[in-house]
Amino acid sequence: MRNIFTDLRDAIQEGNSEASVSAALKLVEAGVSPLEIFTQCVEPTLVDIGDQFSRLEIFLPEMISSANSVKDIQAALLPYLKGEAQQAARGRIVIGTVSGDLHDIGKNIVKTMLEVNGFAVLDLGVDASPGEVIKAAADFNADIIALSALMLPSLPSVKDMIDMLQWMEKYKGRFKVMVGGGPVSREWAQKMGADGYGDDAVEAVQVALALMEDRGRA
């Protein structure tokens, strides 16, 4: 990670929201792209925090504080991010963390990146059941359903979601499904029948754009 991001990285790791926002805004004022701030600092820092948590080097309160700092950074930088993005709506996406999973850091970053790249996004938050997701996607007239799973026990919920869409004749083929999260792999996503997999927020945008192109050709 470049040295210019040191203050921001340290503030996120400390869970200091005020310092995190201040450091992020200083980078923008210095001419650093908000997208670069997310892809080169915020995301790698979150990965490191997740690794520390898994090794029991930090605990849940510290991780929550860091997550809140990132949410505040997102809110502060969203106007700048929108200024960089194409504003034409590219598609409609329902996004959520699946049943039994209360993690939303990665999902929130993906949501922000999708929005600033021209997608209309409905965020269902965490612990979203398959039925809730399908209903929301239908009501929102979504093109894509994006599912996040950050814990291994959450994977069956992703499979249930995909299976329901395949079983329900009313919705069969209506939505593209993309998945991502720590325990999810590209191979697993393909095996389960997902239409796309994103390893990070940048790839998630690329996958969403590709899925929209597929819908256009269908």
Summary of the structure (lengths in Angstrom):
residues: 218
radius of gyration: 17.3
end to end distance: 41.6
largest distance: 53.6
contacts: 734
relative contact order: 0.12
helix: 61%
strand: 12%
